[in-house]
Amino acid sequence: MINTIPSGAPATTGFEAIEPIEAYLMDMDGVLVRGAQVIPGAADFIAWLRAQDRRFLILTNSSVYTPRDLQARLAHIGLDVPAEAL
C-alpha cells in the first residue's frame, strides 16, 4: 500500500483508526480475493494484523475445501494466512 504523507505529518499505516478492535471477522471472496486476484490492500491488511498479533478469522461459504486447501490457494496468490484463521 502506498501512503502519501504530507510534509510534517506523522507517518501512519492507515490502520490506526481501527486499533481498539480486538478481533476481526472477514469474508474471503469479494473482500480479500476476487477469483484468483488479491483485492488491493488485502495483503497489507493481513500483514498488519499478523504484525500486531491481532486475532482474525476468514470465512467462506464454500464447504468443499479444507482450511489447508484454502491456505494453499491464498498463499499461491500472495496472502500469508495460517490455516487456523480459515
N, C-alpha and C positions, 0 to 999 in steps of 0.2 A: 504494500500500500504506500502511495506517495503522499506525504503530508506537506503542504506549503505553509510554512510558519512565517508570519510577519516579523520583521526585524524587531528585536526586543521582547518578543512574546516567548513565554516558557515553552519548551519542547514538550509535546504530548503525543500519545499514541492514538488518541481519538476514542479510546475505550474507557477513559477515566470516569465519564459520567455514569457508567453502569457498575462502578465498583461496589456499591452496597449489596448487590445481588450475591447470594451465597452459592447458588447452583443454577445451571442453565439447562433447559429442555428445548431441543430444536428438531425440526423435521429435516430429513436428509434431502429428499427430492424436491427441487424447487426452492430450497433455502440455501443449502450448501453446494449442491450439484444440480445440473440440468443435463440429463443424459450422461455423456462421458466428459462433460466440461465442468470444471470447478467455477462456481459463481464468484466474480471478483470480490475480494475481501474475505472470503470464507477461510482460506488457508491462514491468513494473517490473524483472523479472529480465533481459530482453533489453536494456533501457536501461542497467542496471548493467553488464552485460557490455561494452557498447559504450563506456560512460564510462570503464571500467577498461582499455580496449583489450585485452580478453580474446578469444582465438580461440574460435570456436564454429561448429558445423555443425548444421543442422536437417535431419533425414532424414524421408523419407516413402516408403512402398512404392507410391505412385501414379506410374507412369511416363508417364501421359497428358499431364501438364503440364510445361512448361519451368520453369527457375528464375525467369525473368522473370514467367511466369504466376503462379507461387506468390507471388512478391514482391508483385505487384499485389493478389492475394487477401488476403494478410496486411495490407498497407497499408490496404486498404479496411475492415478490421475493427479497425484500430488497432495493429498490430505493425509497427514500423520495422525491417525486416530487409533487409540487402543481398542481391542475387541470388547473390553469390559464396558466401553462407553457406547456400544451399539446394542 
